[in-house]
């Protein structure tokens, strides 16, 4: 190139562009020719400039991720805990020589080349098949993704049912239940009723769940209690006086069933021969009671008492005749409910008294607060007389049965509206009125099916 002294040297752009097209680029760090270079003023020598060219390169960066996934599942495949995911990233730089066309690769990890050890999460009531997934080393860009599944199985859990004598507080027996965590036991207290009764008890209360015991307490046995009351069988001879009874003003004809029971159990003193004219009224009454005692003993040998479990008062007493029989416990229970009481045990009513050895039976009842308003049967006035009538939605079925035996052309039997006269009838009407009375009695004690 030539030019005037001190003038700018024209940079050889066209020539440089030719080299760039071949894949070169100017190495400006070594090249001494620049856009500001000028011709010198020395005509005796030529100036020499050097333009250094280097191979141009192109770099392409690629990324690759290798993953390890741990899933936690129950036996049925549902998720027990959140997945654990670890990712390792590797970068590859691809360098291409634009002159020669050759390429070079260089893989490097971004963070590390190890999947760390993972401890399986704790799930209440379940055990993991693997407590840990071990560490994995030597992971690189060519490693495959890893998937693990850790299964969780329910633990065996326990439940204890304690049967407690409610009067003494003693544990009579215990029942052990077992099952997998989260499951429900098929045990039902009703299945134990027969065994409980065989041991002389009935269930007063229980905190057992109505829908079954659910094993939902991890590592700790569930404790339930069933409170029992004894089905008391009272011997005929030992005395058990009722301090609330008052017999000082009653004669033998006025005795209630409780007093008769006490007479039978020898709870009143015997009186030796004395002169009746000199006795005070109280002594006369005692003698009348003693005389009544012998009559009661001859008529019956055993009783069934219905006792209020909260007050220990006898609310109803019936005689068990000297025979082997069946006491209509369900019918009496229904009658008791009309007076606001509910039976608290499941005595089946069977008794054996042909030899006069049946012991008195105590059956407990409890007051139903919501039944107070129905405690008394309704009283109606008809034809100037006070009459009592049973009202029962199911009585119509009984009417049909009773009318087969007790009816007249002018008046059919209706157990809901039968008039019971206070005094006996007369003439031809007597038989029909008695038939009505018998019909009502038969319905009320459920003897109509016999």
C-alpha positions in Angstrom: 0.0 0.0 0.0 1.3 3.5 -0.7 0.3 7.0 0.2 1.4 10.5 1.2 3.5 11.0 4.2 1.5 11.4 7.4 -1.7 10.3 5.8 -4.0 7.5 7.2 -3.3 4.1 6.0 -6.5 2.6 4.5 -7.3 -0.5 6.5 -7.6 -3.5 4.2 -11.2 -4.3 5.0 -11.9 -6.2 1.8 -8.9 -8.5 2.3 -9.8 -9.1 6.0 -13.4 -9.9 5.0 -12.1 -12.6 2.6 -10.2 -14.2 5.5 -13.2 -13.9 7.8 -15.3 -15.8 5.1 -12.8 -18.6 5.4 -13.4 -18.8 9.2 -10.7 -16.5 10.5 -10.9 -13.4 12.7 -8.3 -10.7 13.4 -6.3 -11.2 16.6 -6.3 -7.6 17.7 -4.0 -8.3 20.6 -1.1 -9.0 18.2 -2.0 -7.0 15.1 -0.2 -3.6 15.0 -2.2 -2.1 12.1 -5.1 -0.1 13.3 -7.6 2.4 11.9 -5.4 5.3 13.1 -2.1 4.1 11.6 -0.4 6.7 9.3 2.4 6.7 6.7 5.6 8.0 8.1 7.8 10.8 6.6 10.9 8.8 6.0 11.2 8.1 2.3 14.3 5.9 2.7 12.5 2.9 4.1 9.1 1.2 3.8 6.9 0.6 6.8 5.9 -3.0 7.8 2.7 -3.8 9.5 1.4 -7.3 10.6 -2.2 -8.4 10.8 -2.6 -11.6 12.8 -5.4 -13.9 12.0 -6.7 -16.7 14.3 -9.2 -19.5 13.9 -12.7 -18.3 14.8 -14.6 -20.7 17.1 -18.4 -21.1 17.9 -19.5 -22.4 21.3 -22.8 -24.2 21.9 -23.9 -25.0 25.5 -26.2 -28.0 26.2 -27.7 -29.1 29.5 -28.8 -32.5 30.8 -30.6 -33.3 34.1 -30.6 -36.7 35.8 -33.4 -37.3 38.3 -34.0 -39.6 41.2 -37.6 -39.9 42.4 -38.8 -41.8 45.6 -42.5 -42.4 45.9 -44.2 -43.4 49.2 -47.3 -45.5 48.9 -49.8 -47.5 51.0 -50.4 -51.1 50.1 -53.4 -50.1 48.0 -51.3 -47.7 45.9 -52.5 -44.5 47.4 -50.0 -41.8 48.4 -48.6 -42.1 51.9 -46.3 -39.1 51.8 -45.0 -36.5 49.3 -42.5 -37.7 46.7 -38.8 -37.0 47.3 -37.1 -35.8 44.1 -33.4 -35.0 43.6 -32.0 -33.5 40.4 -28.4 -33.3 39.1 -27.5 -30.9 36.2 -24.6 -31.3 33.8 -23.5 -28.7 31.1 -21.8 -29.6 27.8 -19.8 -26.9 25.9 -19.4 -27.8 22.2 -16.6 -25.7 20.6 -16.4 -25.7 16.7 -13.3 -24.5 14.8 -14.7 -22.5 11.9 -11.5 -23.0 9.8 -11.1 -26.7 10.2 -14.7 -27.6 11.0 -13.6 -29.7 14.0 -15.6 -29.7 17.3 -14.7 -30.5 20.9 -17.0 -31.5 23.9 -16.6 -30.7 27.6 -19.2 -32.0 30.2 -19.1 -30.5 33.6 -21.5 -31.0 36.6 -23.2 -27.8 37.9 -23.4 -29.0 41.6 -22.4 -32.6 42.4 -22.5 -36.1 41.1 -24.1 -37.8 44.1 -27.7 -38.6 45.0 -27.8 -38.2 48.8 -29.2 -40.8 51.2 -32.9 -40.3 52.0 -34.7 -41.4 55.2 -38.2 -42.5 54.7 -40.8 -40.2 56.3 -42.7 -41.4 59.4 -46.4 -42.0 58.9 -48.6 -42.5 61.9 -49.7 -46.1 62.3 -47.6 -47.5 59.4 -44.2 -49.0 58.9 -42.1 -48.4 55.8 -40.7 -51.3 53.9 -37.4 -49.4 53.5 -36.3 -47.0 56.3 -33.8 -45.3 54.0 -32.9 -45.2 50.3 -29.1 -45.3 50.2 -26.7 -42.8 48.6 -25.8 -43.2 44.9 -22.5 -42.0 43.7 -20.8 -41.6 40.3 -23.7 -39.9 38.6 -22.9 -38.3 35.2 -24.6 -37.0 32.1 -25.0 -40.6 30.8 -26.7 -41.9 33.9 -30.4 -42.9 33.7 -33.2 -41.5 35.8 -33.9 -43.6 38.9 -37.4 -44.3 40.4 -38.0 -45.9 43.8 -41.3 -46.9 45.5 -41.4 -47.4 49.3 -44.4 -49.3 50.5 -46.1 -48.6 53.9 -48.0 -51.3 55.7 -50.3 -50.7 58.7 -49.1 -51.7 62.2 -50.9 -54.2 64.4 -52.8 -52.2 67.1 -54.5 -53.3 70.2 -57.7 -52.4 72.1 -58.7 -53.5 75.6 -62.4 -53.7 76.7 -62.7 -53.8 80.5 -65.9 -55.2 82.1 -66.3 -53.5 85.4 -68.7 -54.2 88.3 -70.3 -50.8 88.7 -71.0 -51.4 92.4 -67.5 -52.5 93.5 -65.4 -51.0 90.8 -63.6 -54.3 90.3 -62.6 -55.4 86.8 -64.5 -58.6 86.2 -62.8 -59.5 82.9 -60.9 -58.0 80.0 -61.2 -58.6 76.3 -58.3 -58.0 73.9 -59.0 -56.8 70.4 -56.4 -56.5 67.6 -56.4 -55.1 64.1 -54.5 -53.1 61.6 -54.2 -49.4 62.1 -57.1 -47.5 60.5 -59.3 -50.6 60.3 -62.6 -51.1 62.3 -63.1 -54.2 64.5 -66.1 -56.4 63.8 -66.6 -56.9 67.5 -70.0 -56.0 68.9 -71.0 -55.8 72.5 -74.3 -57.5 71.7 -72.3 -60.7 71.1 -71.2 -60.7 74.7 -74.7 -60.3 76.2 -75.3 -64.0 76.7 -71.9 -64.4 78.4 -72.4 -61.4 80.6 -75.8 -62.7 81.7 -74.3 -66.1 82.4 -72.0 -64.4 84.8 -75.0 -62.7 86.5 -74.6 -59.2 85.1 -76.3 -56.8 82.7 -74.8 -53.8 80.9 -75.5 -50.4 82.6 -73.4 -48.2 80.3 -70.5 -48.4 77.8 -68.2 -46.0 76.0 -67.7 -48.4 73.0 -68.3 -46.7 69.7 -71.7 -47.5 68.1 -70.1 -48.2 64.7 -67.3 -50.4 66.1 -63.8 -49.9 67.5 -61.5 -48.1 65.1 -57.8 -48.8 65.6 -56.6 -45.2 65.2 -54.2 -44.8 68.2 -50.6 -45.5 67.1 -48.6 -47.6 69.5 -51.0 -47.2 72.5 -53.8 -49.7 73.2 -57.3 -48.2 73.2 -59.1 -48.6 76.5 -62.9 -49.0 76.7 -65.0 -49.7 79.7 -68.3 -51.6 80.0 -70.1 -50.9 83.3 -72.1 -53.8 84.6 -74.7 -54.2 87.3 -75.5 -57.6 88.9 -78.7 -59.4 88.2 -79.4 -59.9 91.8 -80.7 -63.2 93.0 -81.9 -62.8 96.6 -82.0 -66.0 98.8 -85.3 -66.7 100.5 -84.0 -66.9 104.0 -81.4 -64.1 104.7 -83.0 -60.8 105.8 -82.7 -57.7 103.7 -85.1 -55.2 105.3 -86.1 -52.1 103.5 -85.6 -49.2 105.9 -88.1 -47.0 103.9 -91.0 -49.4 104.3 -93.6 -48.4 106.9 -95.8 -51.2 108.0 -96.9 -49.8 111.4 -100.2 -48.5 110.1 -101.2 -51.3 107.7 -103.2 -54.4 108.3 -102.9 -57.7 106.6 -105.5 -56.8 104.0 -103.5 -53.6 103.2 -100.2 -55.3 102.6 -98.3 -54.4 99.5 -96.1 -56.8 97.7 -92.9 -55.5 99.2 -94.2 -56.2 102.7 -95.3 -59.6 101.7 -91.8 -60.3 100.5 -90.3 -59.2 103.8 -92.7 -61.5 105.6 -91.6 -64.4 103.4 -88.0 -63.6 104.2 -88.6 -63.6 108.0 -87.9 -59.9 108.4 -90.5 -59.3 111.0 -90.4 -60.5 114.6 -92.4 -63.4 115.8 -94.9 -62.8 118.6 -95.6 -65.4 121.3 -99.0 -66.1 122.9 -100.4 -63.0 124.6 -103.9 -61.7 125.5 -105.3 -59.8 122.6 -107.4 -57.4 124.8 -104.3 -55.9 126.5 -102.2 -55.4 123.3 -101.6 -52.0 121.9 -102.6 -51.2 118.4 -99.0 -51.6 117.1 -98.7 -55.1 118.5 -102.0 -56.1 116.9 -100.7 -54.9 113.6 -97.6 -57.0 113.9 -99.6 -60.1 114.7 -101.8 -59.4 111.6 -98.6 -59.2 109.6 -97.3 -62.5 111.0 -100.6 -64.1 110.2 -100.5 -62.7 106.7 -96.9 -64.0 106.3 -98.1 -67.6 106.5 -100.7 -67.0 103.8 -98.2 -65.4 101.5 -95.7 -68.2 101.9 -98.5 -70.7 101.0 -99.5 -68.8 97.9 -96.1 -68.1 96.4 -92.5 -68.9 97.1 -90.6 -66.3 94.9 -90.9 -62.8 93.5 -89.5 -60.7 90.6 -88.7 -57.2 91.7 -88.2 -54.3 89.3 -85.8 -51.9 91.1 -85.0 -48.3 90.1 -81.2 -48.5 89.7 -80.7 -44.9 90.8 -82.8 -44.8 93.9 -82.8 -48.6 94.7 -86.6 -48.4 95.2 -88.8 -51.3 94.1 -91.2 -49.9 91.5 -93.0 -53.2 90.7 -93.1 -56.7 92.2 -94.7 -59.8 90.7 -95.2 -63.3 92.1 -93.4 -66.3 90.5 -95.8 -69.2 91.0 -94.6 -72.6 92.2 -94.1 -74.1 88.8 -91.7 -74.0 85.9 -92.8 -71.1 83.8 -92.0 -68.1 81.7 -92.5 -64.6 83.0 -93.7 -62.2 80.3 -90.7 -59.9 80.7 -91.1 -58.1 77.3 -94.8 -57.3 77.9 -94.1 -56.0 81.4 -91.2 -54.0 80.1 -93.6 -52.3 77.6 -96.0 -51.6 80.4 -93.2 -50.1 82.6 -92.2 -47.8 79.7 -95.7 -46.3 79.9 -94.9 -45.2 83.4 -91.6 -43.6 82.4 -89.2 -46.5 83.1 -86.9 -48.5 80.8 -85.7 -52.0 81.4 -81.9 -52.2 82.0 -81.2 -55.9 81.5 -82.2 -58.7 79.2 -83.5 -61.4 81.5 -85.3 -63.8 79.3 -88.1 -64.5 81.9 -87.5 -68.2 82.2 -87.7 -69.5 85.8 -87.8 -72.9 87.4 -89.9 -73.1 90.6 -91.6 -76.5 90.5 -89.9 -77.4 93.7 -90.3 -74.0 95.3 -86.5 -73.3 95.2 -86.5 -70.4 92.7 -84.8 -67.4 94.3 -86.1 -63.9 94.1 -85.0 -62.0 91.0 -84.1 -58.3 90.9 -84.4 -56.6 87.6 -83.1 -53.1 87.3 -85.0 -50.3 85.6 -84.0 -46.6 84.9 -86.2 -43.6 84.8 -86.8 -42.1 81.3 -86.9 -38.3 81.7 -88.7 -37.7 78.5 -91.4 -40.2 79.4 -92.7 -38.3 82.5 -95.7 -36.9 80.7 -96.9 -40.3 79.7 -96.4 -41.8 83.1 -100.2 -42.2 83.8 -102.9 -43.7 81.7 -105.5 -41.2 80.6 -108.7 -41.1 82.6 -112.0 -40.4 80.9 -115.6 -39.8 82.3 -118.3 -41.7 80.5 -121.9 -42.1 81.5 -121.2 -40.5 84.9 -118.5 -43.1 85.8 -114.7 -43.0 85.9 -113.3 -45.4 83.3 -109.8 -46.3 82.3 -108.9 -47.2 78.7 -105.7 -48.5 77.1 -104.5 -46.6 74.0 -102.2 -48.4 71.7 -101.8 -48.1 67.9 -101.4 -51.8 67.5 -104.6 -52.7 69.5 -106.8 -53.1 66.4 -105.0 -56.3 65.5 -105.9 -57.6 69.0 -109.5 -56.5 68.6 -110.1 -58.9 65.8 -108.7 -61.8 67.8 -110.7 -60.9 71.0 -114.0 -60.5 69.0 -113.8 -64.1 68.1 -114.6 -64.9 71.8 -116.1 -61.8 73.4 -118.7 -59.8 71.5 -122.4 -59.2 71.3 -124.8 -58.1 68.7 -125.0 -54.6 70.0 -121.4 -54.0 71.2 -118.2 -55.3 69.9 -115.1 -55.6 72.1 -112.7 -52.7 71.7 -109.6 -52.9 74.0 -109.1 -49.2 73.6 -112.6 -48.1 74.7 -113.9 -51.0 76.9 -115.8 -49.7 79.9 -114.9 -51.4 83.2 -117.6 -50.8 85.8 -116.4 -50.1 89.4 -119.1 -52.5 90.7 -120.4 -55.7 89.4 -123.3 -55.8 86.9 -126.4 -57.7 87.2 -128.7 -60.0 85.2 -127.9 -60.8 81.7 -125.4 -58.1 81.4 -123.0 -59.5 84.0 -121.5 -62.1 81.8 -120.8 -59.7 78.9 -119.2 -57.1 81.2 -117.0 -59.8 82.8 -116.0 -60.9 79.3 -114.9 -57.3 78.5 -112.8 -57.2 81.7 -111.2 -60.5 80.8 -110.4 -59.2 77.3 -108.7 -56.1 78.6 -106.7 -58.0 81.1 -105.7 -60.6 78.5 -104.5 -57.8 76.2 -102.7 -55.9 79.0 -100.6 -58.9 80.1 -100.3 -60.4 76.6 -102.0 -63.7 77.5 -104.2 -63.5 74.5 -101.7 -65.3 72.3 -101.8 -68.4 74.6 
